[in-house]
Amino acid sequence: MAIFYKITHEEANFRPDPGRARSTTRYFPILKKSLAKDLPDRFQTAYDFAIVRWWEWLASSYATASAATCSKQIVEMEAPTSPPQP
């Protein structure tokens, strides 16, 4: 019962891994949003979660701002609403 109480009433306690503090602390905002107690504060869809992870990867992978901007524009394109015609 104590575990269920903590899950529903207490905020998660994130502590950096001493051996990898620099690489793990950057994920804390994503984890906090994923585990938020109030539904509106959480990611609403798996797509929303994936986009945040994509932007993080994008920012760390591209050396130039223009490459990151091009990739951002591709990701922000609207998904098709119907299957392609043969």
DSSP file (Angstrom, degrees, kcal/mol; ACC not computed):
  #  RESIDUE AA STRUCTURE BP1 BP2  ACC     N-H-->O    O-->H-N    N-H-->O    O-->H-N    TCO  KAPPA ALPHA  PHI   PSI    X-CA   Y-CA   Z-CA
    1    1 A M     >        0   0    0      0, 0.0     4,-2.3     0, 0.0     5,-0.2   0.000 360.0 360.0 360.0 -33.9    0.0    0.0    0.0
    2    2 A A  H  >  +     0   0    0      1,-0.2     4,-2.3     2,-0.2     5,-0.2   0.890 360.0  50.2 -63.4 -38.6    2.9    2.4    0.7
    3    3 A I  H  > S+     0   0    0      2,-0.2     4,-2.5     1,-0.2    -1,-0.2   0.927 110.1  49.5 -65.8 -44.4    4.2    2.0   -2.9
    4    4 A F  H  > S+     0   0    0      1,-0.2     4,-2.0     2,-0.2    -2,-0.2   0.886 110.0  52.1 -62.0 -38.2    0.7    2.7   -4.3
    5    5 A Y  H  X S+     0   0    0     -4,-2.3     4,-2.3     2,-0.2     5,-0.4   0.938 110.2  47.8 -62.0 -46.9    0.4    5.8   -2.1
    6    6 A K  H  X S+     0   0    0     -4,-2.3     4,-1.9     1,-0.2    -2,-0.2   0.899 110.1  52.8 -62.4 -40.8    3.8    7.1   -3.3
    7    7 A I  H  < S+     0   0    0     -4,-2.5    -1,-0.2     1,-0.2    -2,-0.2   0.912 118.4  35.3 -60.8 -42.6    2.9    6.5   -6.9
    8    8 A T  H  < S+     0   0    0     -4,-2.0    -1,-0.2    -5,-0.2    -2,-0.2   0.716 131.4  24.7 -87.8 -21.0   -0.3    8.5   -6.6
    9    9 A H  H  < S+     0   0    0     -4,-2.3     2,-0.3    -5,-0.2    -3,-0.2   0.657 106.0  66.5-120.9 -19.8    0.7   11.2   -4.2
   10   10 A E  S  < S-     0   0    0     -4,-1.9     2,-0.2    -5,-0.4    -1,-0.1  -0.822  74.6-117.7-112.6 147.4    4.4   11.9   -4.3
   11   11 A E        -     0   0    0     -2,-0.3     2,-0.1     1,-0.1    25,-0.1  -0.501  41.0 -99.0 -76.1 147.5    6.6   13.3   -7.0
   12   12 A A        -     0   0    0     23,-0.2     2,-0.8    -2,-0.2    -1,-0.1  -0.405  31.5-132.3 -66.0 142.3    9.3   11.0   -8.3
   13   13 A N        -     0   0    0     -2,-0.1     2,-0.6    -3,-0.1    -1,-0.1  -0.862  21.9-163.5-101.3 105.8   12.8   11.7   -6.9
   14   14 A F        +     0   0    0     -2,-0.8    14,-0.0    11,-0.0    11,-0.0  -0.794  10.6 177.6 -94.2 124.3   15.3   11.9   -9.6
   15   15 A R        -     0   0    0     -2,-0.6    -2,-0.0    13,-0.0     2,-0.0  -0.990  31.5-113.7-124.2 133.1   18.9   11.7   -8.6
   16   16 A P        -     0   0    0      0, 0.0     5,-0.2     0, 0.0     6,-0.1  -0.327  29.6-111.6 -65.6 144.8   21.8   11.7  -11.2
   17   17 A D    >   -     0   0    0      3,-0.3     3,-1.1     1,-0.2     4,-0.2  -0.658  25.5-137.6 -72.2 120.9   23.8    8.6  -11.6
   18   18 A P  T 3  S+     0   0    0      0, 0.0     3,-0.5     0, 0.0    -1,-0.2   0.825 101.5  47.3 -55.1 -33.6   27.2    9.5  -10.2
   19   19 A G  T 3  S+     0   0    0      1,-0.2     3,-0.1     2,-0.1    -2,-0.0   0.739 128.2  23.9 -79.7 -21.7   29.1    7.8  -13.0
   20   20 A R  S <> S+     0   0    0     -3,-1.1     4,-2.0     1,-0.1     5,-0.3  -0.133  74.8 137.1-135.4  39.5   26.9    9.3  -15.8
   21   21 A A  H  > S+     0   0    0     -3,-0.5     4,-2.0    -4,-0.2     5,-0.2   0.878  74.5  51.1 -57.5 -41.1   25.5   12.5  -14.3
   22   22 A R  H  4 S+     0   0    0      1,-0.2     4,-0.5     2,-0.2    -1,-0.2   0.889 114.8  41.5 -67.0 -38.6   26.1   14.6  -17.4
   23   23 A S  H  4 S+     0   0    0     -3,-0.2    -1,-0.2     1,-0.1    -2,-0.2   0.741 118.9  43.4 -83.6 -22.4   24.4   12.2  -19.7
   24   24 A T  H >< S+     0   0    0     -4,-2.0     3,-1.6    -7,-0.2     4,-0.4   0.806  99.7  65.5 -94.4 -30.1   21.4   11.3  -17.5
   25   25 A T  G >< S+     0   0    0     -4,-2.0     3,-1.2    -5,-0.3    -1,-0.1   0.771  90.4  67.2 -66.5 -24.0   20.3   14.7  -16.1
   26   26 A R  G 3  S+     0   0    0     -4,-0.5     4,-0.3     1,-0.2    -1,-0.3   0.720  97.8  55.0 -68.4 -17.7   19.3   15.9  -19.6
   27   27 A Y  G <> S+     0   0    0     -3,-1.6     4,-2.5     1,-0.2     3,-0.3   0.570  82.4  90.0 -88.3 -10.1   16.5   13.3  -19.5
   28   28 A F  H <> S+     0   0    0     -3,-1.2     4,-3.1    -4,-0.4     5,-0.2   0.893  83.9  51.4 -58.4 -44.7   15.0   14.5  -16.2
   29   29 A P  H  > S+     0   0    0      0, 0.0     4,-2.1     0, 0.0    -1,-0.2   0.900 112.4  47.6 -60.5 -37.2   12.6   17.1  -17.8
   30   30 A I  H  > S+     0   0    0     -4,-0.3     4,-2.2    -3,-0.3    -2,-0.2   0.921 113.8  46.8 -67.7 -43.7   11.3   14.3  -20.1
   31   31 A L  H  X S+     0   0    0     -4,-2.5     4,-2.1     2,-0.2    -1,-0.2   0.916 111.3  51.3 -63.5 -43.4   10.9   11.9  -17.2
   32   32 A K  H  < S+     0   0    0     -4,-3.1     4,-0.2     1,-0.2    -1,-0.2   0.905 112.1  46.4 -62.2 -40.8    9.2   14.5  -15.0
   33   33 A K  H >< S+     0   0    0     -4,-2.1     3,-0.8    -5,-0.2    10,-0.3   0.884 112.5  51.2 -67.8 -37.4    6.7   15.3  -17.8
   34   34 A S  H 3< S+     0   0    0     -4,-2.2    -2,-0.2     1,-0.2    -1,-0.2   0.831 116.9  39.1 -67.7 -32.2    6.1   11.6  -18.4
   35   35 A L  T 3< S+     0   0    0     -4,-2.1    -1,-0.2    -5,-0.1    -2,-0.2   0.218  81.9 142.1-105.2  14.1    5.4   10.9  -14.8
   36   36 A A    <   -     0   0    0     -3,-0.8     6,-0.1    -4,-0.2    -3,-0.1  -0.234  50.3-138.2 -57.6 143.2    3.5   14.0  -13.9
   37   37 A K  S    S+     0   0    0      4,-0.1     2,-0.4   -28,-0.1    -1,-0.1   0.880  86.1  69.4 -71.8 -38.8    0.6   13.4  -11.5
   38   38 A D  S >> S-     0   0    0      1,-0.1     3,-1.3     2,-0.0     4,-0.6  -0.704  80.5-137.4 -87.3 129.8   -1.9   15.6  -13.3
   39   39 A L  G >4 S+     0   0    0     -2,-0.4     3,-1.4     1,-0.3    -1,-0.1   0.862 100.9  55.6 -54.2 -44.3   -3.0   14.3  -16.7
   40   40 A P  G 34 S+     0   0    0      0, 0.0    -1,-0.3     0, 0.0     4,-0.1   0.759 103.7  57.4 -63.9 -21.0   -2.8   17.7  -18.5
   41   41 A D  G <4 S+     0   0    0     -3,-1.3    -2,-0.2     2,-0.1    -5,-0.1   0.620  97.0  79.1 -83.1 -12.7    0.9   18.0  -17.5
   42   42 A R  S << S-     0   0    0     -3,-1.4     2,-0.2    -4,-0.6    -8,-0.2  -0.396 100.0 -82.0 -88.7 167.7    1.9   14.7  -19.1
   43   43 A F        -     0   0    0    -10,-0.3    -1,-0.1     1,-0.1    -2,-0.1  -0.529  38.3-149.9 -62.5 134.6    2.6   13.9  -22.7
   44   44 A Q  S    S+     0   0    0     -2,-0.2     2,-0.3     1,-0.1    -1,-0.1   0.768  72.2  15.1 -84.0 -26.0   -0.8   13.4  -24.3
   45   45 A T  S  > S-     0   0    0      1,-0.1     4,-1.6    -3,-0.0     5,-0.1  -0.935  74.6-112.8-141.5 164.0    0.2   10.9  -27.0
   46   46 A A  H  > S+     0   0    0     -2,-0.3     4,-2.7     1,-0.2     5,-0.2   0.831 118.2  60.3 -64.6 -31.7    3.2    8.7  -27.8
   47   47 A Y  H  > S+     0   0    0      2,-0.2     4,-2.5     1,-0.2    -1,-0.2   0.922 101.8  51.3 -61.4 -44.7    3.8   11.0  -30.8
   48   48 A D  H  > S+     0   0    0      1,-0.2     4,-1.7     2,-0.2    -1,-0.2   0.914 112.2  47.0 -58.7 -43.5    4.3   14.0  -28.4
   49   49 A F  H  X S+     0   0    0     -4,-1.6     4,-1.9     1,-0.2    -2,-0.2   0.926 111.7  50.5 -63.0 -45.9    6.8   12.0  -26.4
   50   50 A A  H  X S+     0   0    0     -4,-2.7     4,-2.7     1,-0.2    -2,-0.2   0.874 106.7  54.6 -63.3 -38.2    8.6   10.8  -29.6
   51   51 A I  H  X S+     0   0    0     -4,-2.5     4,-2.7     2,-0.2    -1,-0.2   0.909 106.3  51.4 -64.1 -41.2    8.9   14.3  -31.0
   52   52 A V  H  X S+     0   0    0     -4,-1.7     4,-1.9     1,-0.2    -1,-0.2   0.930 112.5  46.1 -60.4 -44.3   10.6   15.5  -27.8
   53   53 A R  H  X S+     0   0    0     -4,-1.9     4,-2.3     1,-0.2    -2,-0.2   0.894 111.2  53.4 -64.9 -38.9   13.1   12.7  -28.0
   54   54 A W  H  X S+     0   0    0     -4,-2.7     4,-3.0     1,-0.2    -2,-0.2   0.931 108.0  49.5 -61.8 -45.7   13.6   13.4  -31.7
   55   55 A W  H  X S+     0   0    0     -4,-2.7     4,-2.7     1,-0.2    -1,-0.2   0.883 109.9  51.8 -63.0 -37.4   14.4   17.1  -31.1
   56   56 A E  H  X S+     0   0    0     -4,-1.9     4,-1.6    -5,-0.2    -1,-0.2   0.937 113.2  43.7 -64.1 -45.1   16.9   16.1  -28.4
   57   57 A W  H  X S+     0   0    0     -4,-2.3     4,-1.4     1,-0.2    -2,-0.2   0.909 113.3  52.7 -64.0 -42.2   18.6   13.8  -30.8
   58   58 A L  H  X S+     0   0    0     -4,-3.0     4,-1.8     1,-0.2     3,-0.4   0.922 107.8  50.5 -60.6 -46.0   18.4   16.3  -33.6
   59   59 A A  H  < S+     0   0    0     -4,-2.7    -1,-0.2     1,-0.2    -2,-0.2   0.844 115.7  42.2 -63.1 -33.9   20.0   19.0  -31.5
   60   60 A S  H  < S+     0   0    0     -4,-1.6    -1,-0.2    -5,-0.2    -2,-0.2   0.638 114.9  50.6 -88.2 -13.2   22.9   16.8  -30.5
   61   61 A S  H  < S+     0   0    0     -4,-1.4     2,-0.5    -3,-0.4    -2,-0.2   0.760  95.6  69.6 -97.4 -27.6   23.4   15.3  -33.9
   62   62 A Y     <  -     0   0    0     -4,-1.8    -1,-0.1    -5,-0.2     6,-0.0  -0.804  55.0-164.1-102.2 132.1   23.7   18.2  -36.3
   63   63 A A  S    S+     0   0    0     -2,-0.5     2,-0.3     2,-0.0    -1,-0.1   0.767  74.4  57.4 -80.9 -26.8   26.6   20.6  -36.2
   64   64 A T  S  > S-     0   0    0      1,-0.1     4,-1.6     0, 0.0     5,-0.1  -0.803  73.9-136.3-111.0 149.8   24.9   23.4  -38.2
   65   65 A A  H  > S+     0   0    0     -2,-0.3     4,-2.5     1,-0.2     5,-0.2   0.851 104.6  58.3 -67.6 -34.3   21.8   25.2  -37.4
   66   66 A S  H  > S+     0   0    0      2,-0.2     4,-2.3     1,-0.2    -1,-0.2   0.891 104.8  49.8 -66.8 -37.7   20.7   25.0  -41.1
   67   67 A A  H  > S+     0   0    0      2,-0.2     4,-2.1     1,-0.2    -1,-0.2   0.912 112.6  47.6 -65.1 -41.4   20.8   21.2  -41.0
   68   68 A A  H  X S+     0   0    0     -4,-1.6     4,-2.3     2,-0.2    -2,-0.2   0.895 110.8  51.9 -65.4 -39.8   18.7   21.1  -37.8
   69   69 A T  H  X S+     0   0    0     -4,-2.5     4,-2.2     2,-0.2    -2,-0.2   0.910 108.8  50.2 -63.9 -43.2   16.2   23.6  -39.3
   70   70 A C  H  X S+     0   0    0     -4,-2.3     4,-1.7     1,-0.2    -1,-0.2   0.928 112.4  46.9 -61.0 -45.4   15.7   21.5  -42.4
   71   71 A S  H  X S+     0   0    0     -4,-2.1     4,-2.2     1,-0.2    -1,-0.2   0.883 109.7  54.4 -65.0 -37.5   15.1   18.4  -40.4
   72   72 A K  H  X S+     0   0    0     -4,-2.3     4,-2.1     1,-0.2    -1,-0.2   0.911 106.8  51.1 -62.2 -42.3   12.7   20.3  -38.1
   73   73 A Q  H  < S+     0   0    0     -4,-2.2     4,-0.3     1,-0.2    -1,-0.2   0.869 108.8  51.8 -64.3 -36.0   10.7   21.4  -41.1
   74   74 A I  H >< S+     0   0    0     -4,-1.7     3,-1.2     1,-0.2    -1,-0.2   0.931 110.7  47.5 -64.8 -45.3   10.5   17.8  -42.3
   75   75 A V  H 3< S+     0   0    0     -4,-2.2    -2,-0.2     1,-0.3    -1,-0.2   0.856 107.7  56.2 -65.1 -35.3    9.2   16.6  -39.0
   76   76 A E  T 3< S+     0   0    0     -4,-2.1    -1,-0.3    -5,-0.2    -2,-0.2   0.488  80.5 117.9 -79.1  -1.9    6.6   19.3  -38.7
   77   77 A M  S <  S-     0   0    0     -3,-1.2     2,-0.1    -4,-0.3    -3,-0.0  -0.342  75.8-101.5 -63.8 146.1    5.0   18.4  -42.0
   78   78 A E        -     0   0    0      1,-0.1    -1,-0.1    -2,-0.0     3,-0.1  -0.430  34.5-117.1 -68.3 140.3    1.4   17.3  -41.8
   79   79 A A        -     0   0    0     -2,-0.1    -1,-0.1     1,-0.1     2,-0.0  -0.520  38.7 -97.0 -74.0 145.7    0.8   13.5  -41.9
   80   80 A P        -     0   0    0      0, 0.0    -1,-0.1     0, 0.0     0, 0.0  -0.348  24.2-150.3 -63.9 145.9   -1.3   12.3  -44.8
   81   81 A T  S    S+     0   0    0      1,-0.1    -2,-0.0     2,-0.1    -3,-0.0   0.568  78.3  30.6 -94.0 -10.6   -5.0   11.9  -44.1
   82   82 A S  S    S-     0   0    0      3,-0.0     3,-0.1     0, 0.0    -1,-0.1  -0.967  93.9 -90.2-142.5 158.8   -5.5    9.1  -46.6
   83   83 A P        -     0   0    0      0, 0.0    -2,-0.1     0, 0.0     0, 0.0  -0.320  55.3 -92.3 -67.1 153.2   -3.4    6.3  -48.1
   84   84 A P        -     0   0    0      0, 0.0     0, 0.0     0, 0.0     0, 0.0  -0.299  41.3-111.1 -65.0 149.1   -1.5    7.2  -51.3
   85   85 A Q              0   0    0      1,-0.1    -3,-0.0    -3,-0.1     0, 0.0  -0.583 360.0 360.0 -79.1 141.9   -3.2    6.4  -54.6
   86   86 A P              0   0    0      0, 0.0    -1,-0.1     0, 0.0     0, 0.0   0.510 360.0 360.0 -68.2 360.0   -1.7    3.6  -56.7
